[in-house]
Amino acid sequence: DALITREPSAPDREVYINHEWRFSFEYPEGWEPQIPLFGGPVVFFSMGLWNLDKDIPITISAYQKEWFQEQLVEKETNGKPADKIVVGDEQAFEFKGGGWMGRPSLFSIILVNDQYWITITGLNGYESERELVRSTFRFHEPLPTLEELGIEPYEPE
């Protein structure tokens, strides 16, 4: 696979590149990626962006398709209306959620290779930083399959 390279589009930004999952995005200068952030049987990958204060206001995660699919019903997620958007070149959904870290948040979710969902989550109060991540998020071909990542599909018990 080709090595991913990318430069920030402004001097107050940094670029995060994930060669394994083949995506990249820009984030505010001075923030730090935290990997992994959390895990579980349906979470294949998770990371946070720490603002060096007390919060990790933005997360990027990869979830098992079937588990997340159950929560996405006709443009509704957890009973909340979702809007169709585009992230990179991919169709995605965006919706307001509640309760993440005890505070309302905004989610974008993208189905990748018809196998897994990538989510971009941001807490209220960090809308501009989250929008920077979302608007600069790019996938780099070829996108990996779960098999190529060495991940067994989740089988509910």
N, CA, C and O of each residue as an XYZ file, in Angstrom:
628
protein
N       0.838     -1.190      0.000
C       0.000      0.000      0.000
C       0.879      1.249      0.000
O       1.944      1.281      0.617
N       0.417      2.253     -0.692
C       1.171      3.503     -0.776
C       1.176      4.208      0.578
O       0.179      4.203      1.300
N       2.304      4.808      0.904
C       2.427      5.578      2.129
C       1.567      6.838      2.003
O       1.551      7.484      0.956
N       0.859      7.176      3.069
C       0.000      8.359      3.069
C       0.824      9.549      3.545
O       1.466      9.488      4.594
N       0.805     10.617      2.780
C       1.443     11.861      3.209
C       0.428     12.986      3.066
O      -0.421     12.970      2.174
N       0.531     13.956      3.955
C      -0.414     15.072      3.924
C       0.153     16.207      4.762
O       0.705     15.982      5.839
N       0.014     17.409      4.268
C       0.466     18.599      4.989
C      -0.750     19.364      5.507
O      -1.804     19.335      4.872
N      -0.625     20.055      6.656
C      -1.750     20.866      7.134
C      -2.049     22.003      6.171
O      -1.150     22.531      5.516
N      -3.316     22.372      6.093
C      -3.733     23.425      5.166
C      -3.621     24.821      5.772
O      -3.833     25.817      5.081
N      -3.289     24.896      7.060
C      -3.117     26.193      7.732
C      -2.072     26.023      8.838
O      -1.885     24.914      9.341
N      -1.388     27.104      9.223
C      -0.311     26.983     10.210
C      -0.769     26.621     11.621
O       0.043     26.171     12.430
N      -2.055     26.807     11.934
C      -2.544     26.492     13.276
C      -3.180     25.104     13.354
O      -3.996     24.837     14.236
N      -2.800     24.226     12.427
C      -3.355     22.871     12.375
C      -2.237     21.835     12.335
O      -1.116     22.109     11.905
N      -2.584     20.636     12.799
C      -1.701     19.484     12.661
C      -2.463     18.415     11.899
O      -3.687     18.482     11.790
N      -1.746     17.427     11.367
C      -2.362     16.348     10.600
C      -2.143     15.028     11.326
O      -1.026     14.699     11.727
N      -3.226     14.280     11.486
C      -3.141     12.913     11.996
C      -3.311     11.977     10.806
O      -4.237     12.145     10.012
N      -2.423     10.990     10.675
C      -2.515      9.988      9.609
C      -2.527      8.612     10.255
O      -1.649      8.288     11.055
N      -3.525      7.802      9.906
C      -3.580      6.422     10.361
C      -3.336      5.538      9.144
O      -4.208      5.396      8.287
N      -2.141      4.942      9.071
C      -1.768      4.128      7.912
C      -2.501      2.788      7.899
O      -2.799      2.257      6.829
N      -2.794      2.239      9.078
C      -3.468      0.938      9.142
C      -4.911      1.033      8.632
O      -5.325      0.236      7.790
N      -5.675      2.007      9.142
C      -7.076      2.177      8.749
C      -7.209      3.074      7.519
O      -8.301      3.191      6.964
N      -6.131      3.700      7.090
C      -6.040      4.495      5.863
C      -6.986      5.706      5.859
O      -7.794      5.887      4.948
N      -6.854      6.527      6.916
C      -7.555      7.806      6.925
C      -6.646      8.866      7.525
O      -5.654      8.563      8.188
N      -7.011     10.117      7.276
C      -6.271     11.243      7.845
C      -7.246     12.386      8.085
O      -8.337     12.421      7.516
N      -6.836     13.319      8.937
C      -7.632     14.521      9.182
C      -6.735     15.565      9.830
O      -5.650     15.258     10.325
N      -7.207     16.796      9.817
C      -6.514     17.888     10.490
C      -7.180     18.144     11.839
O      -8.372     17.895     12.020
N      -6.382     18.648     12.782
C      -6.910     18.978     14.105
C      -6.155     20.199     14.638
O      -5.108     20.561     14.102
N      -6.686     20.839     15.702
C      -6.060     22.073     16.189
C      -4.627     21.848     16.681
O      -4.331     20.855     17.346
N      -3.762     22.779     16.345
C      -2.376     22.731     16.801
C      -2.335     22.715     18.326
O      -3.080     23.443     18.982
N      -1.470     21.887     18.879
C      -1.326     21.809     20.327
C      -2.189     20.744     20.980
O      -1.953     20.400     22.138
N      -3.182     20.208     20.278
C      -3.967     19.102     20.808
C      -3.170     17.817     20.611
O      -2.261     17.770     19.781
N      -3.510     16.761     21.379
C      -2.770     15.508     21.274
C      -3.709     14.332     21.046
O      -4.717     14.199     21.740
N      -3.383     13.468     20.067
C      -4.146     12.227     19.888
C      -3.910     11.285     21.072
O      -2.787     11.163     21.560
N      -4.963     10.628     21.522
C      -4.894      9.620     22.578
C      -5.386      8.301     21.994
O      -6.557      8.183     21.634
N      -4.494      7.297     21.895
C      -4.848      6.022     21.267
C      -4.329      4.891     22.140
O      -3.169      4.955     22.546
N      -5.108      3.852     22.459
C      -6.554      3.786     22.229
C      -7.283      4.574     23.301
O      -6.727      4.869     24.359
N      -8.519      4.907     23.019
C      -9.326      5.649     23.983
C     -10.204      4.700     24.791
O     -10.265      4.799     26.017
N     -10.879      3.787     24.114
C     -11.712      2.787     24.780
C     -11.817      1.593     23.850
O     -11.402      1.664     22.694
N     -12.367      0.503     24.348
C     -12.491     -0.699     23.525
C     -13.711     -1.496     23.923
O     -14.497     -1.067     24.768
N     -13.867     -2.653     23.316
C     -14.994     -3.526     23.585
C     -15.219     -4.430     22.402
O     -14.548     -4.290     21.379
N     -16.158     -5.362     22.518
C     -16.351     -6.344     21.448
C     -16.847     -5.760     20.134
O     -16.651     -6.373     19.084
N     -17.484     -4.597     20.160
C     -17.997     -4.014     18.918
C     -17.176     -2.816     18.454
O     -17.462     -2.241     17.404
N     -16.155     -2.432     19.229
C     -15.299     -1.296     18.877
C     -13.959     -1.840     18.393
O     -13.211     -2.445     19.162
N     -13.662     -1.620     17.119
C     -12.414     -2.122     16.549
C     -11.251     -1.165     16.774
O     -10.103     -1.596     16.881
N     -11.540      0.119     16.846
C     -10.503      1.146     16.959
C     -11.133      2.357     17.625
O     -12.293      2.675     17.366
N     -10.381      3.031     18.478
C     -10.877      4.291     19.041
C      -9.700      5.201     19.361
O      -8.625      4.749     19.757
N      -9.930      6.472     19.180
C      -8.935      7.469     19.553
C      -9.653      8.739     19.982
O     -10.798      8.978     19.597
N      -8.979      9.542     20.773
C      -9.516     10.828     21.168
C      -8.529     11.928     20.841
O      -7.340     11.682     20.635
N      -9.041     13.138     20.798
C      -8.188     14.319     20.671
C      -8.301     15.090     21.979
O      -9.378     15.557     22.348
N      -7.187     15.217     22.666
C      -7.122     15.849     23.975
C      -6.680     17.284     23.792
O      -5.696     17.560     23.105
N      -7.424     18.213     24.419
C      -7.106     19.634     24.252
C      -6.134     20.154     25.304
O      -6.015     21.365     25.490
N      -5.434     19.248     25.999
C      -4.417     19.578     27.000
C      -4.975     20.327     28.200
O      -4.221     20.880     29.000
N      -6.293     20.344     28.322
C      -6.920     20.945     29.491
C      -7.443     19.799     30.339
O      -6.668     19.144     31.035
N      -8.739     19.548     30.294
C      -9.315     18.451     31.062
C     -10.187     17.556     30.208
O     -10.643     16.510     30.670
N     -10.422     17.948     28.977
C     -11.380     17.237     28.145
C     -10.711     16.443     27.039
O      -9.610     16.766     26.591
N     -11.400     15.401     26.612
C     -11.145     14.749     25.328
C     -12.435     14.964     24.545
O     -13.287     14.077     24.494
N     -12.582     16.152     23.928
C     -13.871     16.534     23.354
C     -14.198     15.900     22.013
O     -15.340     15.991     21.561
N     -13.229     15.258     21.357
C     -13.479     14.682     20.036
C     -12.967     13.250     20.023
O     -11.856     12.976     20.478
N     -13.784     12.333     19.498
C     -13.349     10.942     19.346
C     -13.579     10.484     17.919
O     -14.484     10.964     17.235
N     -12.751      9.552     17.480
C     -12.906      8.876     16.192
C     -12.828      7.389     16.504
O     -11.874      6.936     17.137
N     -13.826      6.628     16.064
C     -13.887      5.202     16.380
C     -14.351      4.410     15.173
O     -14.979      4.950     14.262
N     -14.033      3.111     15.177
C     -14.530      2.177     14.162
C     -15.357      1.119     14.879
O     -14.876      0.457     15.798
N     -16.607      0.968     14.447
C     -17.542      0.040     15.070
C     -17.947     -1.067     14.107
O     -17.956     -0.886     12.889
N     -18.279     -2.209     14.680
C     -18.783     -3.347     13.923
C     -20.082     -2.960     13.227
O     -20.947     -2.328     13.834
N     -20.224     -3.331     11.963
C     -21.350     -2.875     11.134
C     -22.703     -3.262     11.710
O     -23.558     -2.400     11.910
N     -22.909     -4.557     11.983
C     -24.243     -5.002     12.396
C     -24.675     -4.361     13.702
O     -25.846     -4.019     13.865
N     -23.750     -4.194     14.631
C     -24.104     -3.584     15.908
C     -24.590     -2.157     15.704
O     -25.611     -1.763     16.266
N     -23.866     -1.378     14.904
C     -24.250      0.017     14.689
C     -25.477      0.104     13.796
O     -26.301      1.005     13.951
N     -25.600     -0.844     12.848
C     -26.733     -0.833     11.916
C     -28.059     -0.900     12.668
O     -29.043     -0.274     12.275
N     -28.067     -1.665     13.752
C     -29.293     -1.790     14.540
C     -29.744     -0.438     15.084
O     -30.931     -0.234     15.340
N     -28.805      0.479     15.261
C     -29.139      1.778     15.827
C     -29.481      2.810     14.760
O     -29.927      3.913     15.077
N     -29.274      2.456     13.505
C     -29.521      3.387     12.407
C     -30.739      2.890     11.644
O     -30.632      1.969     10.834
N     -31.891      3.490     11.896
C     -33.127      3.034     11.280
C     -33.725      4.186     10.493
O     -34.166      5.181     11.069
N     -33.739      4.046      9.168
C     -34.341      5.054      8.302
C     -33.962      6.469      8.723
O     -34.817      7.288      9.061
N     -32.666      6.732      8.693
C     -32.129      8.051      9.021
C     -32.433      8.468     10.451
O     -32.490      9.663     10.741
N     -32.629      7.521     11.342
C     -32.778      7.855     12.753
C     -31.773      7.036     13.533
O     -31.578      5.851     13.259
N     -31.144      7.656     14.491
C     -30.190      6.964     15.332
C     -30.573      7.219     16.772
O     -30.679      8.362     17.215
N     -30.780      6.123     17.497
C     -31.243      6.227     18.882
C     -32.471      7.126     18.981
O     -32.634      7.864     19.953
N     -33.343      7.057     17.955
C     -34.566      7.843     17.962
C     -34.378      9.300     17.608
O     -35.334     10.074     17.655
N     -33.172      9.688     17.256
C     -32.913     11.092     16.913
C     -32.800     11.228     15.402
O     -32.167     10.387     14.765
N     -33.396     12.267     14.803
C     -33.300     12.446     13.355
C     -31.853     12.639     12.922
O     -31.069     13.292     13.611
N     -31.511     12.070     11.782
C     -30.152     12.194     11.242
C     -30.213     12.839      9.870
O     -31.156     12.609      9.113
N     -29.216     13.642      9.548
C     -29.103     14.282      8.237
C     -28.049     13.561      7.425
O     -27.022     13.138      7.956
N     -28.311     13.421      6.114
C     -27.291     12.865      5.224
C     -26.257     13.936      4.937
O     -26.602     15.078      4.632
N     -24.980     13.562      5.035
C     -23.888     14.487      4.745
C     -22.844     13.727      3.934
O     -23.028     12.546      3.642
N     -21.772     14.381      3.577
C     -20.655     13.725      2.906
C     -19.408     13.975      3.737
O     -19.139     15.111      4.127
N     -18.645     12.923      4.011
C     -17.371     13.032      4.716
C     -16.321     12.480      3.780
O     -16.384     11.309      3.406
N     -15.356     13.298      3.392
C     -14.442     12.891      2.324
C     -15.283     12.733      1.075
O     -15.955     13.675      0.654
N     -15.254     11.557      0.480
C     -16.118     11.266     -0.664
C     -17.244     10.319     -0.280
O     -17.987      9.863     -1.149
N     -17.380     10.019      0.995
C     -18.306      8.985      1.443
C     -19.619      9.584      1.927
O     -19.647     10.663      2.520
N     -20.723      8.852      1.660
C     -22.016      9.199      2.240
C     -21.934      8.970      3.742
O     -21.300      8.017      4.195
N     -22.558      9.820      4.495
C     -22.529      9.681      5.942
C     -23.823     10.229      6.520
O     -24.612     10.860      5.817
N     -24.031      9.986      7.790
C     -25.156     10.545      8.515
C     -24.613     11.376      9.664
O     -23.536     11.101     10.194
N     -25.373     12.399     10.044
C     -24.993     13.230     11.175
C     -26.221     13.403     12.056
O     -27.325     13.616     11.555
N     -26.032     13.312     13.365
C     -27.154     13.480     14.282
C     -26.646     13.985     15.623
O     -25.479     13.815     15.974
N     -27.561     14.614     16.367
C     -27.241     15.063     17.712
C     -27.564     13.920     18.659
O     -28.638     13.323     18.586
N     -26.640     13.627     19.532
C     -26.845     12.569     20.515
C     -26.820     13.156     21.905
O     -26.557     14.345     22.084
N     -27.093     12.324     22.884
C     -27.057     12.791     24.254
C     -26.338     11.797     25.132
O     -26.316     10.598     24.854
N     -25.763     12.299     26.176
C     -25.244     11.412     27.185
C     -23.794     10.997     27.060
O     -23.261     10.409     28.001
N     -23.116     11.274     25.934
C     -21.720     10.868     25.844
C     -20.914     11.719     26.806
O     -20.924     12.946     26.704
N     -20.214     11.085     27.742
C     -19.464     11.767     28.799
C     -20.387     12.721     29.561
O     -19.946     13.735     30.103
N     -21.674     12.376     29.592
C     -22.629     13.155     30.357
C     -23.058     14.455     29.722
O     -23.756     15.250     30.351
N     -22.647     14.692     28.464
C     -22.999     15.953     27.818
C     -23.482     15.699     26.402
O     -23.087     14.716     25.776
N     -24.339     16.584     25.891
C     -24.800     16.423     24.507
C     -23.633     16.476     23.536
O     -22.605     17.094     23.811
N     -23.809     15.824     22.406
C     -22.728     15.772     21.430
C     -23.297     15.640     20.032
O     -24.495     15.424     19.849
N     -22.421     15.773     19.048
C     -22.782     15.655     17.645
C     -21.991     14.503     17.045
O     -20.781     14.403     17.250
N     -22.665     13.638     16.310
C     -22.050     12.458     15.721
C     -22.103     12.538     14.202
O     -23.101     12.989     13.640
N     -21.049     12.111     13.538
C     -21.071     11.791     12.113
C     -20.701     10.324     12.005
O     -19.772      9.870     12.672
N     -21.418      9.572     11.171
C     -21.116      8.154     11.002
C     -21.020      7.828      9.525
O     -21.843      8.276      8.727
N     -20.008      7.042      9.161
C     -19.712      6.712      7.772
C     -19.563      5.202      7.660
O     -18.822      4.602      8.439
N     -20.248      4.576      6.712
C     -20.099      3.141      6.473
C     -18.936      2.929      5.509
O     -18.914      3.516      4.428
N     -17.963      2.089      5.894
C     -16.754      1.860      5.107
C     -16.731      0.416      4.613
O     -16.903     -0.519      5.394
N     -16.516      0.243      3.303
C     -16.403     -1.097      2.700
C     -17.593     -1.995      3.027
O     -17.472     -3.219      2.968
N     -18.732     -1.412      3.368
C     -19.906     -2.177      3.775
C     -19.569     -3.140      4.913
O     -20.196     -4.191      5.045
N     -18.567     -2.777      5.744
C     -18.113     -3.670      6.814
C     -18.093     -3.035      8.192
O     -18.381     -3.706      9.183
N     -17.758     -1.757      8.275
C     -17.648     -1.126      9.584
C     -17.991      0.358      9.469
O     -17.886      0.961      8.401
N     -18.402      0.924     10.602
C     -18.731      2.346     10.680
C     -17.571      3.094     11.306
O     -16.989      2.635     12.289
N     -17.234      4.237     10.746
C     -16.325      5.181     11.392
C     -17.204      6.286     11.972
O     -18.061      6.830     11.277
N     -16.991      6.615     13.240
C     -17.749      7.699     13.866
C     -16.803      8.838     14.237
O     -15.662      8.612     14.641
N     -17.292     10.047     14.092
C     -16.582     11.246     14.549
C     -17.532     11.937     15.519
O     -18.607     12.386     15.120
N     -17.147     12.025     16.779
C     -18.014     12.553     17.819
C     -17.379     13.783     18.445
O     -16.176     13.810     18.701
N     -18.191     14.796     18.689
C     -17.680     15.997     19.348
C     -18.643     16.501     20.396
O     -19.852     16.549     20.171
N     -18.107     16.878     21.544
C     -18.932     17.424     22.611
C     -19.395     18.832     22.278
O     -18.711     19.575     21.574
N     -20.576     19.192     22.798
C     -21.036     20.579     22.673
C     -19.978     21.506     23.263
O     -19.333     21.185     24.261
N     -19.818     22.651     22.628
C     -18.807     23.602     23.050
C     -17.529     23.489     22.238
O     -16.647     24.343     22.329
N     -17.434     22.426     21.441
C     -16.259     22.215     20.593
C     -16.677     22.050     19.137
O     -16.069     21.284     18.390
N     -17.721     22.777     18.740
C     -18.255     22.618     17.386
C     -17.228     22.964     16.311
O     -17.112     22.238     15.323
N     -16.485     24.047     16.478
C     -15.548     24.441     15.416
C     -14.391     23.453     15.303
O     -13.931     23.175     14.196
N     -13.916     22.922     16.418
C     -12.838     21.936     16.375
C     -13.321     20.626     15.756
O     -12.604     20.004     14.972
N     -14.531     20.212     16.107
C     -15.080     18.993     15.534
C     -15.312     19.162     14.036
O     -15.052     18.247     13.256
N     -15.798     20.325     13.641
C     -16.024     20.584     12.215
C     -14.704     20.587     11.449
O     -14.666     20.158     10.296
N     -13.627     21.059     12.061
C     -12.310     20.983     11.426
C     -11.949     19.525     11.148
O     -11.513     19.199     10.044
N     -12.124     18.650     12.129
C     -11.825     17.224     11.935
C     -12.725     16.648     10.850
O     -12.241     16.003      9.920
N     -14.037     16.877     10.963
C     -14.982     16.290     10.011
C     -14.737     16.788      8.592
O     -14.737     15.997      7.648
N     -14.531     18.088      8.435
C     -14.412     18.650      7.088
C     -13.087     18.296      6.415
O     -12.975     18.372      5.192
N     -12.088     17.912      7.199
C     -10.792     17.552      6.609
C     -10.550     16.049      6.618
O      -9.498     15.586      6.178
N     -11.524     15.280      7.119
C     -11.379     13.819      7.200
C     -11.350     13.231      5.791
O     -12.227     13.518      4.977
N     -10.343     12.411      5.505
C     -10.197     11.789      4.187
C      -9.832     10.326      4.333
O      -9.011      9.953      5.171
N     -10.457      9.503      3.500
C     -10.039      8.114      3.362
C      -9.017      8.042      2.243
O      -9.067      8.831      1.300
N      -8.093      7.102      2.342
C      -7.050      6.922      1.334
C      -7.146      5.505      0.786
O      -6.990      4.528      1.519
N      -7.404      5.409     -0.514
C      -7.542      4.109     -1.170
C      -6.197      3.388     -1.207
O      -5.155      4.040     -1.265
N      -6.200      2.061     -1.174
C      -7.367      1.199     -0.988
C      -7.731      1.095      0.492
O      -6.853      0.976      1.347
N      -9.031      1.141      0.788
C      -9.480      1.022      2.169
C      -9.383     -0.432      2.610
O      -9.700     -1.334      1.834
N      -8.950     -0.674      3.842
C      -8.772     -2.055      4.292
C     -10.097     -2.735      4.618
O     -11.055     -2.092      5.047
N     -10.129     -4.038      4.407
C     -11.250     -4.848      4.881
C     -10.923     -5.295      6.300
O      -9.773     -5.207      6.731
N     -11.930     -5.773      7.026
C     -11.679     -6.280      8.376
C     -10.690     -7.436      8.334
O      -9.832     -7.554      9.209
N     -10.806     -8.286      7.324
C      -9.886     -9.417      7.184
C      -8.446     -8.919      7.036
O      -7.530     -9.464      7.652
N      -8.252     -7.893      6.225
C      -6.908     -7.326      6.048
C      -6.385     -6.689      7.334
O      -5.175     -6.630      7.552
N      -7.288     -6.216      8.176
C      -6.901     -5.631      9.457
C      -6.703     -6.693     10.535
O      -6.282     -6.383     11.649
N      -7.011     -7.964     10.193
C      -6.871     -9.048     11.160
C      -7.954     -9.052     12.214
O      -7.730     -9.516     13.332
N      -9.148     -8.535     11.871
C     -10.251     -8.430     12.825
C     -11.322     -9.448     12.470
O     -11.779     -9.526     11.330
N     -11.709    -10.221     13.470
C     -12.808    -11.168     13.295
C     -14.127    -10.416     13.419
O     -14.284     -9.601     14.328
N     -15.084    -10.673     12.519
C     -16.393    -10.025     12.654
C     -17.034    -10.375     13.997
O     -16.889    -11.489     14.501
N     -17.736     -9.414     14.555
C     -18.418     -9.588     15.837
C     -19.608    -10.516     15.670
O     -20.437    -10.324     14.781
N     -19.686    -11.512     16.519
C     -20.825    -12.435     16.515
C     -21.534    -12.299     17.853
O     -20.973    -12.673     18.883
N     -22.768    -11.766     17.863
C     -23.476    -11.641     19.146
C     -23.740    -13.013     19.754
O     -23.970    -13.992     19.044
N     -23.702    -13.061     21.072
C     -23.918    -14.345     21.764
C     -25.377    -14.695     21.817
O     -25.743    -15.737     22.360
